[in-house]
Amino acid sequence: MERVSKMEDDYRAMKKLRDEIKKKNEQSYKENSKNRLITNVEKKFRTTMIGSLAVFEKYFGELWGHGKGELTQEQRDFRELWEEARTDILNNGNTQMRIAQEEIAQYTMTWNRYKTNFIVTEQDPRKELDKDE
């Protein structure tokens, strides 16, 4: 009887340890999922901000001599306005990005990873032989 009791105790201890490890792994996975989302959101914000600024420079950059060395007084004035607007846009975007990251940090989540489903179909070997002939 004592031997069975010892085995039961060992089993319970191992089960408890396994459950604790599983819980720790799940918690770690949730934290990693949250950090992954925060990183991806940050990349999207930065891409949006920089891409938008690039579009403005493409269409209106001529006003402030974008890509040119010597500037007229009017271009220098426009460049000063552009630098202020650009700074305001980046500051606002960075503020909103931090707010979004703080919001995400308040959630518990898991990443549903990418899944690939393979479709398996049976093929008639006789059809394969007909193709070879």
Chimera marker file (.cmm) of the C-alpha trace (Angstrom):
<marker_set name="trace">
<marker id="1" x="0.000" y="0.000" z="0.000" r="1" g="1" b="0" radius="0.5"/>
<marker id="2" x="2.772" y="2.388" z="0.874" r="1" g="1" b="0" radius="0.5"/>
<marker id="3" x="4.345" y="1.868" z="-2.550" r="1" g="1" b="0" radius="0.5"/>
<marker id="4" x="1.067" y="2.774" z="-4.320" r="1" g="1" b="0" radius="0.5"/>
<marker id="5" x="0.731" y="5.867" z="-2.172" r="1" g="1" b="0" radius="0.5"/>
<marker id="6" x="4.293" y="6.902" z="-3.076" r="1" g="1" b="0" radius="0.5"/>
<marker id="7" x="3.527" y="6.396" z="-6.785" r="1" g="1" b="0" radius="0.5"/>
<marker id="8" x="0.358" y="8.462" z="-6.471" r="1" g="1" b="0" radius="0.5"/>
<marker id="9" x="2.286" y="11.220" z="-4.720" r="1" g="1" b="0" radius="0.5"/>
<marker id="10" x="4.938" y="11.150" z="-7.444" r="1" g="1" b="0" radius="0.5"/>
<marker id="11" x="2.239" y="11.247" z="-10.117" r="1" g="1" b="0" radius="0.5"/>
<marker id="12" x="0.507" y="14.227" z="-8.488" r="1" g="1" b="0" radius="0.5"/>
<marker id="13" x="3.808" y="16.067" z="-8.087" r="1" g="1" b="0" radius="0.5"/>
<marker id="14" x="4.717" y="15.485" z="-11.743" r="1" g="1" b="0" radius="0.5"/>
<marker id="15" x="1.244" y="16.523" z="-12.888" r="1" g="1" b="0" radius="0.5"/>
<marker id="16" x="1.447" y="19.688" z="-10.787" r="1" g="1" b="0" radius="0.5"/>
<marker id="17" x="4.895" y="20.480" z="-12.218" r="1" g="1" b="0" radius="0.5"/>
<marker id="18" x="3.649" y="19.860" z="-15.768" r="1" g="1" b="0" radius="0.5"/>
<marker id="19" x="0.644" y="22.132" z="-15.184" r="1" g="1" b="0" radius="0.5"/>
<marker id="20" x="2.878" y="24.880" z="-13.769" r="1" g="1" b="0" radius="0.5"/>
<marker id="21" x="5.224" y="24.645" z="-16.767" r="1" g="1" b="0" radius="0.5"/>
<marker id="22" x="2.264" y="24.723" z="-19.162" r="1" g="1" b="0" radius="0.5"/>
<marker id="23" x="0.816" y="27.779" z="-17.423" r="1" g="1" b="0" radius="0.5"/>
<marker id="24" x="4.195" y="29.541" z="-17.532" r="1" g="1" b="0" radius="0.5"/>
<marker id="25" x="4.593" y="28.744" z="-21.244" r="1" g="1" b="0" radius="0.5"/>
<marker id="26" x="1.101" y="30.030" z="-22.010" r="1" g="1" b="0" radius="0.5"/>
<marker id="27" x="1.790" y="33.256" z="-20.127" r="1" g="1" b="0" radius="0.5"/>
<marker id="28" x="5.082" y="33.675" z="-21.965" r="1" g="1" b="0" radius="0.5"/>
<marker id="29" x="3.351" y="33.053" z="-25.306" r="1" g="1" b="0" radius="0.5"/>
<marker id="30" x="0.695" y="35.668" z="-24.513" r="1" g="1" b="0" radius="0.5"/>
<marker id="31" x="3.376" y="38.213" z="-23.602" r="1" g="1" b="0" radius="0.5"/>
<marker id="32" x="5.334" y="37.431" z="-26.785" r="1" g="1" b="0" radius="0.5"/>
<marker id="33" x="2.135" y="37.744" z="-28.838" r="1" g="1" b="0" radius="0.5"/>
<marker id="34" x="1.429" y="41.165" z="-27.330" r="1" g="1" b="0" radius="0.5"/>
<marker id="35" x="5.001" y="42.339" z="-27.958" r="1" g="1" b="0" radius="0.5"/>
<marker id="36" x="4.797" y="41.081" z="-31.546" r="1" g="1" b="0" radius="0.5"/>
<marker id="37" x="1.606" y="43.063" z="-32.131" r="1" g="1" b="0" radius="0.5"/>
<marker id="38" x="3.080" y="46.207" z="-30.551" r="1" g="1" b="0" radius="0.5"/>
<marker id="39" x="6.162" y="45.919" z="-32.796" r="1" g="1" b="0" radius="0.5"/>
<marker id="40" x="4.050" y="45.372" z="-35.918" r="1" g="1" b="0" radius="0.5"/>
<marker id="41" x="1.752" y="48.301" z="-35.103" r="1" g="1" b="0" radius="0.5"/>
<marker id="42" x="4.803" y="50.522" z="-34.580" r="1" g="1" b="0" radius="0.5"/>
<marker id="43" x="6.160" y="49.533" z="-38.020" r="1" g="1" b="0" radius="0.5"/>
<marker id="44" x="2.791" y="50.309" z="-39.623" r="1" g="1" b="0" radius="0.5"/>
<marker id="45" x="2.619" y="53.737" z="-37.957" r="1" g="1" b="0" radius="0.5"/>
<marker id="46" x="6.164" y="54.618" z="-39.051" r="1" g="1" b="0" radius="0.5"/>
<marker id="47" x="5.548" y="53.408" z="-42.611" r="1" g="1" b="0" radius="0.5"/>
<marker id="48" x="2.358" y="55.456" z="-42.810" r="1" g="1" b="0" radius="0.5"/>
<marker id="49" x="4.006" y="58.612" z="-41.483" r="1" g="1" b="0" radius="0.5"/>
<marker id="50" x="7.142" y="58.397" z="-43.610" r="1" g="1" b="0" radius="0.5"/>
<marker id="51" x="5.205" y="57.311" z="-46.699" r="1" g="1" b="0" radius="0.5"/>
<marker id="52" x="2.807" y="60.231" z="-46.330" r="1" g="1" b="0" radius="0.5"/>
<marker id="53" x="5.650" y="62.707" z="-45.942" r="1" g="1" b="0" radius="0.5"/>
<marker id="54" x="7.312" y="61.246" z="-49.041" r="1" g="1" b="0" radius="0.5"/>
<marker id="55" x="4.100" y="61.792" z="-51.050" r="1" g="1" b="0" radius="0.5"/>
<marker id="56" x="3.978" y="65.438" z="-49.962" r="1" g="1" b="0" radius="0.5"/>
<marker id="57" x="7.631" y="65.867" z="-50.935" r="1" g="1" b="0" radius="0.5"/>
<marker id="58" x="6.973" y="64.224" z="-54.305" r="1" g="1" b="0" radius="0.5"/>
<marker id="59" x="4.070" y="66.504" z="-55.228" r="1" g="1" b="0" radius="0.5"/>
<marker id="60" x="4.915" y="69.727" z="-53.410" r="1" g="1" b="0" radius="0.5"/>
<marker id="61" x="8.674" y="69.484" z="-52.828" r="1" g="1" b="0" radius="0.5"/>
<marker id="62" x="9.364" y="71.795" z="-55.717" r="1" g="1" b="0" radius="0.5"/>
<marker id="63" x="7.917" y="74.622" z="-53.628" r="1" g="1" b="0" radius="0.5"/>
<marker id="64" x="10.749" y="74.346" z="-51.101" r="1" g="1" b="0" radius="0.5"/>
<marker id="65" x="13.438" y="73.172" z="-53.502" r="1" g="1" b="0" radius="0.5"/>
<marker id="66" x="13.367" y="69.522" z="-52.429" r="1" g="1" b="0" radius="0.5"/>
<marker id="67" x="16.530" y="67.874" z="-53.726" r="1" g="1" b="0" radius="0.5"/>
<marker id="68" x="18.041" y="71.128" z="-54.952" r="1" g="1" b="0" radius="0.5"/>
<marker id="69" x="21.144" y="72.867" z="-53.640" r="1" g="1" b="0" radius="0.5"/>
<marker id="70" x="20.662" y="76.592" z="-54.066" r="1" g="1" b="0" radius="0.5"/>
<marker id="71" x="17.272" y="77.956" z="-53.027" r="1" g="1" b="0" radius="0.5"/>
<marker id="72" x="15.396" y="81.148" z="-53.733" r="1" g="1" b="0" radius="0.5"/>
<marker id="73" x="14.082" y="83.208" z="-50.828" r="1" g="1" b="0" radius="0.5"/>
<marker id="74" x="10.573" y="81.941" z="-51.531" r="1" g="1" b="0" radius="0.5"/>
<marker id="75" x="11.818" y="78.315" z="-51.464" r="1" g="1" b="0" radius="0.5"/>
<marker id="76" x="13.643" y="78.952" z="-48.166" r="1" g="1" b="0" radius="0.5"/>
<marker id="77" x="10.428" y="80.338" z="-46.691" r="1" g="1" b="0" radius="0.5"/>
<marker id="78" x="8.464" y="77.313" z="-47.907" r="1" g="1" b="0" radius="0.5"/>
<marker id="79" x="11.184" y="74.992" z="-46.622" r="1" g="1" b="0" radius="0.5"/>
<marker id="80" x="10.912" y="76.512" z="-43.158" r="1" g="1" b="0" radius="0.5"/>
<marker id="81" x="7.126" y="75.993" z="-43.238" r="1" g="1" b="0" radius="0.5"/>
<marker id="82" x="7.617" y="72.443" z="-44.506" r="1" g="1" b="0" radius="0.5"/>
<marker id="83" x="10.083" y="71.610" z="-41.719" r="1" g="1" b="0" radius="0.5"/>
<marker id="84" x="7.605" y="72.854" z="-39.104" r="1" g="1" b="0" radius="0.5"/>
<marker id="85" x="4.733" y="70.907" z="-40.678" r="1" g="1" b="0" radius="0.5"/>
<marker id="86" x="6.900" y="67.777" z="-41.004" r="1" g="1" b="0" radius="0.5"/>
<marker id="87" x="7.945" y="67.992" z="-37.346" r="1" g="1" b="0" radius="0.5"/>
<marker id="88" x="4.325" y="68.451" z="-36.242" r="1" g="1" b="0" radius="0.5"/>
<marker id="89" x="3.216" y="65.460" z="-38.346" r="1" g="1" b="0" radius="0.5"/>
<marker id="90" x="5.960" y="63.219" z="-36.946" r="1" g="1" b="0" radius="0.5"/>
<marker id="91" x="5.342" y="64.342" z="-33.366" r="1" g="1" b="0" radius="0.5"/>
<marker id="92" x="1.604" y="63.727" z="-33.694" r="1" g="1" b="0" radius="0.5"/>
<marker id="93" x="2.164" y="60.319" z="-35.285" r="1" g="1" b="0" radius="0.5"/>
<marker id="94" x="4.635" y="59.285" z="-32.596" r="1" g="1" b="0" radius="0.5"/>
<marker id="95" x="2.231" y="60.411" z="-29.863" r="1" g="1" b="0" radius="0.5"/>
<marker id="96" x="-0.613" y="58.403" z="-31.393" r="1" g="1" b="0" radius="0.5"/>
<marker id="97" x="1.694" y="55.404" z="-31.786" r="1" g="1" b="0" radius="0.5"/>
<marker id="98" x="2.618" y="55.500" z="-28.082" r="1" g="1" b="0" radius="0.5"/>
<marker id="99" x="-1.072" y="55.787" z="-27.141" r="1" g="1" b="0" radius="0.5"/>
<marker id="100" x="-1.880" y="52.760" z="-29.330" r="1" g="1" b="0" radius="0.5"/>
<marker id="101" x="0.983" y="50.772" z="-27.768" r="1" g="1" b="0" radius="0.5"/>
<marker id="102" x="-0.234" y="51.638" z="-24.262" r="1" g="1" b="0" radius="0.5"/>
<marker id="103" x="-3.747" y="50.572" z="-25.231" r="1" g="1" b="0" radius="0.5"/>
<marker id="104" x="-2.533" y="47.238" z="-26.597" r="1" g="1" b="0" radius="0.5"/>
<marker id="105" x="-0.480" y="46.651" z="-23.445" r="1" g="1" b="0" radius="0.5"/>
<marker id="106" x="-3.730" y="46.586" z="-21.444" r="1" g="1" b="0" radius="0.5"/>
<marker id="107" x="-5.014" y="43.528" z="-23.311" r="1" g="1" b="0" radius="0.5"/>
<marker id="108" x="-4.334" y="39.829" z="-23.013" r="1" g="1" b="0" radius="0.5"/>
<marker id="109" x="-4.000" y="38.172" z="-26.375" r="1" g="1" b="0" radius="0.5"/>
<marker id="110" x="-2.479" y="35.365" z="-28.370" r="1" g="1" b="0" radius="0.5"/>
<marker id="111" x="-1.299" y="35.323" z="-31.949" r="1" g="1" b="0" radius="0.5"/>
<marker id="112" x="-3.210" y="32.835" z="-34.082" r="1" g="1" b="0" radius="0.5"/>
<marker id="113" x="-0.110" y="32.053" z="-36.135" r="1" g="1" b="0" radius="0.5"/>
<marker id="114" x="-0.128" y="31.424" z="-39.825" r="1" g="1" b="0" radius="0.5"/>
<marker id="115" x="-1.721" y="28.164" z="-40.861" r="1" g="1" b="0" radius="0.5"/>
<marker id="116" x="-1.251" y="26.248" z="-44.079" r="1" g="1" b="0" radius="0.5"/>
<marker id="117" x="-3.793" y="23.662" z="-45.119" r="1" g="1" b="0" radius="0.5"/>
<marker id="118" x="-2.691" y="21.121" z="-47.691" r="1" g="1" b="0" radius="0.5"/>
<marker id="119" x="-5.314" y="19.619" z="-49.941" r="1" g="1" b="0" radius="0.5"/>
<marker id="120" x="-4.592" y="15.976" z="-50.649" r="1" g="1" b="0" radius="0.5"/>
<marker id="121" x="-6.336" y="14.346" z="-53.581" r="1" g="1" b="0" radius="0.5"/>
<marker id="122" x="-6.090" y="10.804" z="-54.781" r="1" g="1" b="0" radius="0.5"/>
<marker id="123" x="-4.710" y="10.267" z="-58.239" r="1" g="1" b="0" radius="0.5"/>
<marker id="124" x="-5.409" y="7.322" z="-60.455" r="1" g="1" b="0" radius="0.5"/>
<marker id="125" x="-2.037" y="5.717" z="-61.307" r="1" g="1" b="0" radius="0.5"/>
<marker id="126" x="-3.429" y="4.573" z="-64.672" r="1" g="1" b="0" radius="0.5"/>
<marker id="127" x="-3.889" y="8.205" z="-65.719" r="1" g="1" b="0" radius="0.5"/>
<marker id="128" x="-0.242" y="8.859" z="-64.894" r="1" g="1" b="0" radius="0.5"/>
<marker id="129" x="0.783" y="5.947" z="-67.146" r="1" g="1" b="0" radius="0.5"/>
<marker id="130" x="-1.355" y="7.308" z="-70.007" r="1" g="1" b="0" radius="0.5"/>
<marker id="131" x="0.469" y="10.646" z="-69.804" r="1" g="1" b="0" radius="0.5"/>
<marker id="132" x="3.853" y="8.964" z="-70.201" r="1" g="1" b="0" radius="0.5"/>
<marker id="133" x="2.864" y="7.179" z="-73.418" r="1" g="1" b="0" radius="0.5"/>
<link id1="1" id2="2" r="1" g="1" b="0" radius="0.2"/>
<link id1="2" id2="3" r="1" g="1" b="0" radius="0.2"/>
<link id1="3" id2="4" r="1" g="1" b="0" radius="0.2"/>
<link id1="4" id2="5" r="1" g="1" b="0" radius="0.2"/>
<link id1="5" id2="6" r="1" g="1" b="0" radius="0.2"/>
<link id1="6" id2="7" r="1" g="1" b="0" radius="0.2"/>
<link id1="7" id2="8" r="1" g="1" b="0" radius="0.2"/>
<link id1="8" id2="9" r="1" g="1" b="0" radius="0.2"/>
<link id1="9" id2="10" r="1" g="1" b="0" radius="0.2"/>
<link id1="10" id2="11" r="1" g="1" b="0" radius="0.2"/>
<link id1="11" id2="12" r="1" g="1" b="0" radius="0.2"/>
<link id1="12" id2="13" r="1" g="1" b="0" radius="0.2"/>
<link id1="13" id2="14" r="1" g="1" b="0" radius="0.2"/>
<link id1="14" id2="15" r="1" g="1" b="0" radius="0.2"/>
<link id1="15" id2="16" r="1" g="1" b="0" radius="0.2"/>
<link id1="16" id2="17" r="1" g="1" b="0" radius="0.2"/>
<link id1="17" id2="18" r="1" g="1" b="0" radius="0.2"/>
<link id1="18" id2="19" r="1" g="1" b="0" radius="0.2"/>
<link id1="19" id2="20" r="1" g="1" b="0" radius="0.2"/>
<link id1="20" id2="21" r="1" g="1" b="0" radius="0.2"/>
<link id1="21" id2="22" r="1" g="1" b="0" radius="0.2"/>
<link id1="22" id2="23" r="1" g="1" b="0" radius="0.2"/>
<link id1="23" id2="24" r="1" g="1" b="0" radius="0.2"/>
<link id1="24" id2="25" r="1" g="1" b="0" radius="0.2"/>
<link id1="25" id2="26" r="1" g="1" b="0" radius="0.2"/>
<link id1="26" id2="27" r="1" g="1" b="0" radius="0.2"/>
<link id1="27" id2="28" r="1" g="1" b="0" radius="0.2"/>
<link id1="28" id2="29" r="1" g="1" b="0" radius="0.2"/>
<link id1="29" id2="30" r="1" g="1" b="0" radius="0.2"/>
<link id1="30" id2="31" r="1" g="1" b="0" radius="0.2"/>
<link id1="31" id2="32" r="1" g="1" b="0" radius="0.2"/>
<link id1="32" id2="33" r="1" g="1" b="0" radius="0.2"/>
<link id1="33" id2="34" r="1" g="1" b="0" radius="0.2"/>
<link id1="34" id2="35" r="1" g="1" b="0" radius="0.2"/>
<link id1="35" id2="36" r="1" g="1" b="0" radius="0.2"/>
<link id1="36" id2="37" r="1" g="1" b="0" radius="0.2"/>
<link id1="37" id2="38" r="1" g="1" b="0" radius="0.2"/>
<link id1="38" id2="39" r="1" g="1" b="0" radius="0.2"/>
<link id1="39" id2="40" r="1" g="1" b="0" radius="0.2"/>
<link id1="40" id2="41" r="1" g="1" b="0" radius="0.2"/>
<link id1="41" id2="42" r="1" g="1" b="0" radius="0.2"/>
<link id1="42" id2="43" r="1" g="1" b="0" radius="0.2"/>
<link id1="43" id2="44" r="1" g="1" b="0" radius="0.2"/>
<link id1="44" id2="45" r="1" g="1" b="0" radius="0.2"/>
<link id1="45" id2="46" r="1" g="1" b="0" radius="0.2"/>
<link id1="46" id2="47" r="1" g="1" b="0" radius="0.2"/>
<link id1="47" id2="48" r="1" g="1" b="0" radius="0.2"/>
<link id1="48" id2="49" r="1" g="1" b="0" radius="0.2"/>
<link id1="49" id2="50" r="1" g="1" b="0" radius="0.2"/>
<link id1="50" id2="51" r="1" g="1" b="0" radius="0.2"/>
<link id1="51" id2="52" r="1" g="1" b="0" radius="0.2"/>
<link id1="52" id2="53" r="1" g="1" b="0" radius="0.2"/>
<link id1="53" id2="54" r="1" g="1" b="0" radius="0.2"/>
<link id1="54" id2="55" r="1" g="1" b="0" radius="0.2"/>
<link id1="55" id2="56" r="1" g="1" b="0" radius="0.2"/>
<link id1="56" id2="57" r="1" g="1" b="0" radius="0.2"/>
<link id1="57" id2="58" r="1" g="1" b="0" radius="0.2"/>
<link id1="58" id2="59" r="1" g="1" b="0" radius="0.2"/>
<link id1="59" id2="60" r="1" g="1" b="0" radius="0.2"/>
<link id1="60" id2="61" r="1" g="1" b="0" radius="0.2"/>
<link id1="61" id2="62" r="1" g="1" b="0" radius="0.2"/>
<link id1="62" id2="63" r="1" g="1" b="0" radius="0.2"/>
<link id1="63" id2="64" r="1" g="1" b="0" radius="0.2"/>
<link id1="64" id2="65" r="1" g="1" b="0" radius="0.2"/>
<link id1="65" id2="66" r="1" g="1" b="0" radius="0.2"/>
<link id1="66" id2="67" r="1" g="1" b="0" radius="0.2"/>
<link id1="67" id2="68" r="1" g="1" b="0" radius="0.2"/>
<link id1="68" id2="69" r="1" g="1" b="0" radius="0.2"/>
<link id1="69" id2="70" r="1" g="1" b="0" radius="0.2"/>
<link id1="70" id2="71" r="1" g="1" b="0" radius="0.2"/>
<link id1="71" id2="72" r="1" g="1" b="0" radius="0.2"/>
<link id1="72" id2="73" r="1" g="1" b="0" radius="0.2"/>
<link id1="73" id2="74" r="1" g="1" b="0" radius="0.2"/>
<link id1="74" id2="75" r="1" g="1" b="0" radius="0.2"/>
<link id1="75" id2="76" r="1" g="1" b="0" radius="0.2"/>
<link id1="76" id2="77" r="1" g="1" b="0" radius="0.2"/>
<link id1="77" id2="78" r="1" g="1" b="0" radius="0.2"/>
<link id1="78" id2="79" r="1" g="1" b="0" radius="0.2"/>
<link id1="79" id2="80" r="1" g="1" b="0" radius="0.2"/>
<link id1="80" id2="81" r="1" g="1" b="0" radius="0.2"/>
<link id1="81" id2="82" r="1" g="1" b="0" radius="0.2"/>
<link id1="82" id2="83" r="1" g="1" b="0" radius="0.2"/>
<link id1="83" id2="84" r="1" g="1" b="0" radius="0.2"/>
<link id1="84" id2="85" r="1" g="1" b="0" radius="0.2"/>
<link id1="85" id2="86" r="1" g="1" b="0" radius="0.2"/>
<link id1="86" id2="87" r="1" g="1" b="0" radius="0.2"/>
<link id1="87" id2="88" r="1" g="1" b="0" radius="0.2"/>
<link id1="88" id2="89" r="1" g="1" b="0" radius="0.2"/>
<link id1="89" id2="90" r="1" g="1" b="0" radius="0.2"/>
<link id1="90" id2="91" r="1" g="1" b="0" radius="0.2"/>
<link id1="91" id2="92" r="1" g="1" b="0" radius="0.2"/>
<link id1="92" id2="93" r="1" g="1" b="0" radius="0.2"/>
<link id1="93" id2="94" r="1" g="1" b="0" radius="0.2"/>
<link id1="94" id2="95" r="1" g="1" b="0" radius="0.2"/>
<link id1="95" id2="96" r="1" g="1" b="0" radius="0.2"/>
<link id1="96" id2="97" r="1" g="1" b="0" radius="0.2"/>
<link id1="97" id2="98" r="1" g="1" b="0" radius="0.2"/>
<link id1="98" id2="99" r="1" g="1" b="0" radius="0.2"/>
<link id1="99" id2="100" r="1" g="1" b="0" radius="0.2"/>
<link id1="100" id2="101" r="1" g="1" b="0" radius="0.2"/>
<link id1="101" id2="102" r="1" g="1" b="0" radius="0.2"/>
<link id1="102" id2="103" r="1" g="1" b="0" radius="0.2"/>
<link id1="103" id2="104" r="1" g="1" b="0" radius="0.2"/>
<link id1="104" id2="105" r="1" g="1" b="0" radius="0.2"/>
<link id1="105" id2="106" r="1" g="1" b="0" radius="0.2"/>
<link id1="106" id2="107" r="1" g="1" b="0" radius="0.2"/>
<link id1="107" id2="108" r="1" g="1" b="0" radius="0.2"/>
<link id1="108" id2="109" r="1" g="1" b="0" radius="0.2"/>
<link id1="109" id2="110" r="1" g="1" b="0" radius="0.2"/>
<link id1="110" id2="111" r="1" g="1" b="0" radius="0.2"/>
<link id1="111" id2="112" r="1" g="1" b="0" radius="0.2"/>
<link id1="112" id2="113" r="1" g="1" b="0" radius="0.2"/>
<link id1="113" id2="114" r="1" g="1" b="0" radius="0.2"/>
<link id1="114" id2="115" r="1" g="1" b="0" radius="0.2"/>
<link id1="115" id2="116" r="1" g="1" b="0" radius="0.2"/>
<link id1="116" id2="117" r="1" g="1" b="0" radius="0.2"/>
<link id1="117" id2="118" r="1" g="1" b="0" radius="0.2"/>
<link id1="118" id2="119" r="1" g="1" b="0" radius="0.2"/>
<link id1="119" id2="120" r="1" g="1" b="0" radius="0.2"/>
<link id1="120" id2="121" r="1" g="1" b="0" radius="0.2"/>
<link id1="121" id2="122" r="1" g="1" b="0" radius="0.2"/>
<link id1="122" id2="123" r="1" g="1" b="0" radius="0.2"/>
<link id1="123" id2="124" r="1" g="1" b="0" radius="0.2"/>
<link id1="124" id2="125" r="1" g="1" b="0" radius="0.2"/>
<link id1="125" id2="126" r="1" g="1" b="0" radius="0.2"/>
<link id1="126" id2="127" r="1" g="1" b="0" radius="0.2"/>
<link id1="127" id2="128" r="1" g="1" b="0" radius="0.2"/>
<link id1="128" id2="129" r="1" g="1" b="0" radius="0.2"/>
<link id1="129" id2="130" r="1" g="1" b="0" radius="0.2"/>
<link id1="130" id2="131" r="1" g="1" b="0" radius="0.2"/>
<link id1="131" id2="132" r="1" g="1" b="0" radius="0.2"/>
<link id1="132" id2="133" r="1" g="1" b="0" radius="0.2"/>
</marker_set>
